């Protein structure tokens, strides 16, 4: 496997993405220092995963904003 990129989380967890030489697949590895989870995806599955969009919303907290001012 050839590692393409890796994200290191603030909590010590990592997400590694690599390319497998056989079968033209993408390998994902999620680890937290104690455990690892591995997943193989086809190129089509990878492209579908990358097309997903996520929206994060954070509710405003007026009391906290007032206290800071």
C-alpha positions, 0 to 999 in steps of 0.5 A: 500500500502507498500512503496518499495522505493522513489526518492527525486528530487533536485527540491522538486519532489518525485517518490514513488513506492509501492506494492498494497496488492490487485490484485498484482499491483504496485503503482506509485506516482509522486508529486511536493508538489502541485499536485500528479499523481497516476498510477497502473501497473500490475507486467508484465507492471512494469517488462516491464517498468524496462527493458527500457534503457535510454541513456543520452548524453551531448554535449561537450562545448569546449568554456566552457572547454577552459574558465575553463582551 
